[in-house]
């Protein structure tokens, strides 16, 4: 796999997906969601309105420390976000990238490379960071953030390191609390 080309094409796909979100939507978050084998690529987003609705609901159900835990859960858990835009768009480029990581994962697994999942997650992380460095998100609010999530996975030191490079300092502190719960 040509990793540089993969990152470039993933950035193009992220930009395409982001630009397809309805104008005037107040976004709070955008990012990549993958499975525990890092063999899928989902592109998700959430709106301020959806997050506030979830937080208002949580406030009626929980108090104190449990409410704080649930607030972080709704903020960072992509399964609770408003949309998996990649599923709706079924963009050709993203489907091709999906096939590339599936093949790469199978080949590396067969070779006995136990680090292939981390290598793929590093590619996702790098693509998000490089996308963040463009002016794509310039019109988003100060509390907007990009995110990378692995389903049903605990957050290890490698993931914390990736997230410290993706999130701003305040969001990273919140993410770290989220990952500890």
HELIX and SHEET records of a PDB file:
HELIX    1   1 UNK A    3  UNK A   20  1                                  18    
HELIX    2   2 UNK A   48  UNK A   61  1                                  14    
HELIX    3   3 UNK A   64  UNK A   76  1                                  13    
HELIX    4   4 UNK A   78  UNK A   80  5                                   3    
HELIX    5   5 UNK A   85  UNK A   89  1                                   5    
HELIX    6   6 UNK A   92  UNK A  111  1                                  20    
HELIX    7   7 UNK A  116  UNK A  132  1                                  17    
HELIX    8   8 UNK A  157  UNK A  166  1                                  10    
HELIX    9   9 UNK A  169  UNK A  180  1                                  12    
SHEET    1   A 4 UNK A  83  UNK A  84  0                                        
SHEET    2   A 4 UNK A  42  UNK A  47 -1                                        
SHEET    3   A 4 UNK A  27  UNK A  34 -1                                        
SHEET    4   A 4 UNK A 145  UNK A 150  1                                        
END                                                                             
